[in-house]
Amino acid sequence: MPVFRLRAGGATAGALTLCLVLLASAPAHADATFFLGSTMTPEARAARGVALGASFAILGFEFEYSTTSDDPAGAAPGLKTGMGNVYAQAPFGVVQFYVLLGAGVYRERLGEAQETSAATSIGGGAKVSLAGPLRLRLDYRVFNLRGQPLHSRVHRMYAGLNLLF
């Protein structure tokens, strides 16, 4: 039976060294965003929330929780979402544009009616440097709500303060 041995010499060692250098050279950053905005489906209502994330140059991930107030008179339900998002962003600059995809859960409530199920989202925005680690974050998202919600596609936009650490 032939025995295969991996030798750490020549091209193999060079390729391994190059991979380790490239992986180690990508600085990781974490950030937190506190935001206020508007959920626009079926009518504009106040939305607020927080997002915590980490990025490695171009790719990143975040967890976001948001809540939108209800309007019983306008038949607009309250909405709470908890989403995990993956995003791609410009690696540096005064303005960092990004696009994202997300998945998570939601709870929609209007009066006694309530629906809890899975959700996906797609969106994008920009993080604008203000001073030091403080940035302005502008974001637009479209949520696709599964199950039996009153509105299966929900649009939200927000502005928030983003702290890079």
LINLIN-V96052 format. One record per pair of residues at least 12 apart in sequence whose C-alpha atoms are under 10 Angstrom apart, sorted by the first residue. I is the first residue (numbers start at 1). J is the second residue. Records with the same first field share a line. If there is no record, write none. Layout:
I = J ; J
This chain:
23 = 56
25 = 56 ; 57
26 = 55 ; 56 ; 57 ; 58
27 = 55 ; 56 ; 57
28 = 54 ; 55 ; 56 ; 57 ; 59 ; 60 ; 165
29 = 53 ; 54 ; 55 ; 56 ; 57 ; 60 ; 164 ; 165
30 = 52 ; 53 ; 54 ; 55 ; 56 ; 60 ; 61 ; 62 ; 163 ; 164 ; 165
31 = 51 ; 52 ; 53 ; 54 ; 55 ; 62 ; 133 ; 134 ; 135 ; 162 ; 163 ; 164 ; 165
32 = 50 ; 51 ; 52 ; 53 ; 54 ; 62 ; 63 ; 64 ; 134 ; 160 ; 161 ; 162 ; 163 ; 164 ; 165
33 = 49 ; 50 ; 51 ; 52 ; 53 ; 64 ; 134 ; 135 ; 136 ; 137 ; 159 ; 160 ; 161 ; 162 ; 163 ; 164
34 = 48 ; 49 ; 50 ; 51 ; 52 ; 64 ; 66 ; 136 ; 137 ; 158 ; 159 ; 160 ; 161 ; 162 ; 163
35 = 47 ; 48 ; 49 ; 50 ; 51 ; 66 ; 136 ; 137 ; 138 ; 139 ; 157 ; 158 ; 159 ; 160 ; 161 ; 162
36 = 48 ; 49 ; 50 ; 66 ; 67 ; 68 ; 157 ; 158 ; 159 ; 160 ; 161
37 = 49 ; 68 ; 138 ; 139 ; 140 ; 156 ; 157 ; 158 ; 159 ; 160
38 = 68 ; 69 ; 140 ; 155 ; 156 ; 157 ; 158 ; 159
39 = 67 ; 68 ; 69 ; 78 ; 79 ; 140 ; 141 ; 142 ; 154 ; 155 ; 156 ; 157 ; 158
40 = 68 ; 76 ; 154 ; 155 ; 156 ; 157
41 = 76 ; 77 ; 151 ; 152 ; 153 ; 154 ; 155 ; 156
42 = 74 ; 75 ; 76 ; 77 ; 150 ; 151 ; 153 ; 154 ; 155
43 = 70 ; 71 ; 74 ; 75 ; 76 ; 77 ; 155
44 = 68 ; 69 ; 70 ; 71 ; 76 ; 155 ; 156
45 = 68 ; 69 ; 70 ; 71 ; 76 ; 77 ; 78 ; 156
46 = 67 ; 68 ; 69 ; 70 ; 71 ; 78 ; 156 ; 158
47 = 66 ; 67 ; 68 ; 69 ; 70 ; 78 ; 79 ; 80 ; 156 ; 157 ; 158
48 = 65 ; 66 ; 67 ; 68 ; 69 ; 80 ; 158 ; 159 ; 160
49 = 64 ; 65 ; 66 ; 67 ; 68 ; 80 ; 81 ; 82 ; 158 ; 160
50 = 63 ; 64 ; 65 ; 66 ; 67 ; 160 ; 161 ; 162
51 = 63 ; 64 ; 65 ; 66 ; 82 ; 83 ; 84 ; 85 ; 160 ; 162
52 = 64 ; 65 ; 84 ; 162 ; 163
53 = 84 ; 85 ; 86 ; 87 ; 164
54 = 86 ; 164 ; 165
55 = 86 ; 87 ; 88 ; 89 ; 91
56 = 88 ; 89 ; 91
57 = 88 ; 89 ; 90 ; 91 ; 92
58 = 87 ; 88 ; 89 ; 90 ; 91 ; 92 ; 98
59 = 86 ; 87 ; 88 ; 89 ; 90 ; 91 ; 98 ; 100
60 = 85 ; 86 ; 87 ; 88 ; 89 ; 98 ; 100
61 = 84 ; 85 ; 86 ; 87 ; 88 ; 100 ; 101 ; 102
62 = 83 ; 84 ; 85 ; 86 ; 87 ; 100 ; 102
63 = 82 ; 83 ; 84 ; 85 ; 86 ; 102 ; 103 ; 104
64 = 81 ; 82 ; 83 ; 84 ; 85 ; 102 ; 104
65 = 80 ; 81 ; 82 ; 83 ; 84 ; 104 ; 105 ; 106
66 = 79 ; 80 ; 81 ; 82 ; 83 ; 106
67 = 79 ; 80 ; 81 ; 82 ; 106 ; 107 ; 108
68 = 80 ; 81 ; 108 ; 156
69 = 109 ; 110
70 = 108 ; 109 ; 110 ; 111
71 = 110 ; 111
72 = 109 ; 110 ; 111
75 = 110 ; 111 ; 150
76 = 108 ; 109 ; 110 ; 150 ; 151
77 = 107 ; 108 ; 109 ; 110 ; 111 ; 113 ; 114 ; 149 ; 150 ; 151
78 = 107 ; 108 ; 109 ; 110 ; 111 ; 114
79 = 106 ; 107 ; 108 ; 109 ; 110 ; 114 ; 115 ; 116 ; 154
80 = 105 ; 106 ; 107 ; 108 ; 109 ; 116
81 = 103 ; 104 ; 105 ; 106 ; 107 ; 108 ; 116 ; 117 ; 118 ; 119 ; 143 ; 145
82 = 102 ; 103 ; 104 ; 105 ; 106 ; 107 ; 118 ; 119
83 = 101 ; 102 ; 103 ; 104 ; 105 ; 106 ; 118 ; 119 ; 120 ; 121
84 = 101 ; 102 ; 103 ; 104 ; 105 ; 120 ; 121
85 = 99 ; 100 ; 101 ; 102 ; 103 ; 104 ; 120 ; 121 ; 122 ; 123
86 = 99 ; 100 ; 101 ; 102 ; 103 ; 122
87 = 99 ; 100 ; 101 ; 102 ; 122 ; 123 ; 124
88 = 100 ; 101 ; 124
89 = 124 ; 125 ; 126 ; 127
90 = 126 ; 127
93 = 127 ; 128 ; 129
94 = 126 ; 127 ; 128 ; 129 ; 130 ; 135
95 = 125 ; 126 ; 127 ; 128 ; 129 ; 130 ; 135 ; 136 ; 137
96 = 125 ; 126 ; 127 ; 128 ; 129 ; 137
97 = 124 ; 125 ; 126 ; 127 ; 128 ; 137 ; 138 ; 139
98 = 123 ; 124 ; 125 ; 126 ; 127 ; 139
99 = 122 ; 123 ; 124 ; 125 ; 126 ; 139 ; 140 ; 141
100 = 121 ; 122 ; 123 ; 124 ; 125 ; 141
101 = 120 ; 121 ; 122 ; 123 ; 124 ; 141 ; 142 ; 143
102 = 119 ; 120 ; 121 ; 122 ; 123 ; 141 ; 143
103 = 118 ; 119 ; 120 ; 121 ; 122 ; 143 ; 144
104 = 117 ; 118 ; 119 ; 120 ; 121 ; 145
105 = 117 ; 118 ; 119 ; 120 ; 145 ; 146
106 = 118 ; 119 ; 120 ; 143 ; 145 ; 146 ; 149
107 = 119 ; 145 ; 149
108 = 145 ; 148 ; 149 ; 150 ; 151
109 = 149 ; 150
110 = 150
113 = 149 ; 150
114 = 148 ; 149 ; 150
115 = 145 ; 146 ; 147 ; 148 ; 149 ; 150
116 = 145 ; 146 ; 147 ; 148 ; 149
117 = 145 ; 146 ; 147 ; 148 ; 149
118 = 144 ; 145 ; 146 ; 147
119 = 143 ; 144 ; 145 ; 146 ; 147 ; 152 ; 153
120 = 142 ; 143 ; 144 ; 145 ; 146 ; 153
121 = 141 ; 142 ; 143 ; 144 ; 145 ; 153 ; 154 ; 155
122 = 140 ; 141 ; 142 ; 143 ; 144
123 = 139 ; 140 ; 141 ; 142 ; 143 ; 155 ; 156 ; 157
124 = 138 ; 139 ; 140 ; 141 ; 142 ; 157
125 = 137 ; 138 ; 139 ; 140 ; 141 ; 157 ; 158 ; 159
126 = 138 ; 139 ; 140 ; 159
127 = 139 ; 159 ; 160 ; 161 ; 162
128 = 161 ; 162
129 = 162 ; 163 ; 164
130 = 161 ; 162
132 = 163 ; 164
133 = 162 ; 163 ; 164 ; 165
134 = 161 ; 162 ; 163 ; 164 ; 165
135 = 160 ; 161 ; 162 ; 163 ; 164
136 = 159 ; 160 ; 161 ; 162 ; 163
137 = 158 ; 159 ; 160 ; 161 ; 162 ; 163
138 = 157 ; 158 ; 159 ; 160 ; 161 ; 162
139 = 156 ; 157 ; 158 ; 159 ; 160
140 = 155 ; 156 ; 157 ; 158 ; 159
141 = 154 ; 155 ; 156 ; 157 ; 158
142 = 154 ; 155 ; 156 ; 157
143 = 155 ; 156
